[in-house]
Amino acid sequence: MTETGQQETPQGRLKILTTALAAALQSGGMLAHARNMLNSLHPAEIAHLLESMPPQERLLAWELVDPELDGEVLSHLSDEVRPALLRLMDTQELVAATEGLATDDLADILQDLPKVVIHTVLQSMNVQDRQRVESVLSYPEDTAGGLMNTDTLTVRPDVTLDVVLRYLRLRGEIPETTDSLIVVTRADQYIGLLSLADLLTRDPELTVGEVMEREVEGIPATMAAIEVANLFEQRDLISAPVIDEEGKLLGRITIDDVVDVIRDEAEHSVMSMAGLREEEDIFAPVVASAQRRAVWLGINLVTAFLASWVIGLFEGTIEKIVALAVLMPIVASMGGIAGTQTATLVIRGMALGRVGAANARRVVMKELAVGALNSMLWAVVVAVVAIVWYQDWRIGAIIAAAMVINLLTAALTGTTLPLMLRKMGADPALAGSVILTTFTDVVGFLAFLGLATVFLI
């Protein structure tokens, strides 16, 4: 691809803009050029660019963003980056930035503002918009109610399709990502959906009640966001109505919100395994980043001392047979990898709703069978290598037995630990990090050195 072609891609523009902004810190001559390039990007691209910059350049770039784009850019920023930029804006700028935003995006931004500013922003809205935002804010962020957008199109079941078409023409526009109109009673009780395809292709004289889909259930406002994402994936939904406990329509969730949930859940799983938050800013201040990571490093240090203590129990055995110190890491490492593989599979299954109390026993038995096969295979391989290396069949037999014990333990722990953590209300992703690794290390060392002490000393 030519240099010109690269510049025409979003990635190419972002690269050039990053360079231009860096140069603008040294000389103000390029600020106008940087401003034009910045505001030519999509708001999501601007947000991505801001998150890719160190704090000083980020603040400069934010000052260059067109005020008309502020709200959209803020809605795409992570929770870690957004608050610092919000602090640079006065109340008038915040009110202007939030005008025209979707209810769910506006609710996300308001949660990062001081209560006084939130009150001012809400008071600047008309009664209907204020009630919509307050409705979203009344639900936790990780529920269907917190995800929903209250900008919906509703129709009654007793009107004809022709009346609905004339209503839409009079309205002139429909909300983004609208694939269906929501059918409700006069008391706003949810009944079903009228797809735009049916609206356009069926006989205009038919009533909405004769054409609508009644089997599509509303999503309870209290449903967890990840469960909503699973529902969208299983039913190939583009949008879905959200209802309260009495079946009244509250709003709707659209596929763009679900994509964000899926991305956040994936980031959460990966980052949690390292003891980090998914919103961690890559350019966060050094002291703040160090403090966050220090806690997990401290926990890891404690578990490392535990493993060392177990090794210390067999110090005499290791001194007499040096080969044990050389082979010992193999047993622990194989157990750690096997356990992580199992835990990752189980955590993913839990996130997708495929693993739970109903089928947990079958999952455990299956993973134990996999662990048994792998343990026997690699136990033979390691035993042969150990025998050839040290010319002692006893060492080969001991490391083979320790390998079988540790891989079976890893399979059992990797399956049950995430389930236990979920039942206790803790994050199952923690099972893939320090807890699981420590357990397999301790069992591996204990099995290998314990067997060596019994049969070699």
Number of C-alpha atoms within 10 A of each C-alpha: 5 7 8 9 9 14 14 12 11 13 13 15 18 21 14 16 20 21 12 17 23 18 15 19 14 9 10 10 11 15 18 12 13 23 19 14 17 24 17 14 15 14 21 15 19 25 22 16 20 22 19 16 17 14 16 10 16 19 15 16 23 19 14 16 20 13 16 13 14 21 23 23 22 25 22 19 21 16 18 16 21 19 16 13 14 18 13 13 13 10 16 12 14 23 19 15 20 24 15 10 13 19 24 23 21 22 26 19 21 20 14 16 16 10 11 9 16 19 12 14 20 18 12 15 15 9 10 8 15 15 14 18 22 13 19 26 20 11 16 15 18 15 19 29 30 26 31 27 27 23 17 18 15 18 22 18 22 13 15 20 26 18 15 19 15 11 12 13 11 9 9 8 8 14 11 10 12 16 18 23 21 24 26 18 15 10 8 16 16 24 22 22 27 23 16 13 10 16 21 12 9 12 13 16 11 15 18 25 20 14 18 21 18 14 9 13 16 21 23 21 27 17 15 17 23 20 17 23 22 16 17 19 14 10 9 10 15 16 18 24 29 26 23 17 9 9 17 19 27 25 27 24 26 20 17 11 17 24 13 14 19 17 11 14 17 15 15 18 23 17 17 19 20 16 21 17 17 19 14 15 16 13 14 14 11 8 8 10 15 12 11 14 14 13 12 15 16 11 13 17 13 13 19 16 12 16 20 14 13 17 19 12 13 16 13 11 20 19 11 11 15 10 14 17 15 10 15 19 14 16 27 26 16 20 31 25 17 23 30 24 16 24 29 21 15 27 26 16 13 16 19 16 13 13 19 15 8 9 10 16 14 11 17 19 14 15 21 21 14 16 25 17 15 16 24 15 14 16 24 18 13 19 22 17 13 22 15 12 12 12 12 12 13 16 25 22 20 21 27 25 20 27 29 25 22 32 32 25 22 32 28 21 24 30 29 19 21 25 24 15 15 15 12 10 9 13 18 25 24 22 27 26 18 19 16 22 24 20 22 31 27 20 23 31 23 20 22 24 25 20 18 22 15 9 10 14 10
